[in-house]
Amino acid sequence: MGVESCIAEDFISMISKLTSKLGLGEAVGKIFTSLLLHGGYLTQDELTRLTGYSTGLISSS
């Protein structure tokens, strides 16, 4: 894993924890940050692959 990947994973984790503390849930933070890091354009299948979440969870988040 490269330095950029480690930084991205740490950033995703940090934002997920923040959104969880704000009552939005960890999934919202992980999905939002994944979209942010990838330019805002990802399909539901791509988000599923990147986050490990089901399409149902992504759809409801």
BELBEL-V154257 format. One record per pair of residues at least 24 apart in sequence whose ideal C-beta (glycine too) atoms are under 10 Angstrom apart, sorted by the first residue. I is the first residue (numbers start at 1). J is the second residue. Records with the same first field share a line. If there is no record, write none. Layout:
BEGIN
I: J ; J
END
This chain:
BEGIN
8: 33 ; 34 ; 37 ; 38
11: 36 ; 37
12: 36 ; 37 ; 50 ; 51
16: 51
19: 61
24: 61
25: 57 ; 60 ; 61
26: 53 ; 61
27: 51 ; 53 ; 54 ; 57 ; 58 ; 60 ; 61
28: 60 ; 61
29: 61
30: 58 ; 61
31: 57 ; 58 ; 61
32: 61
34: 58
END
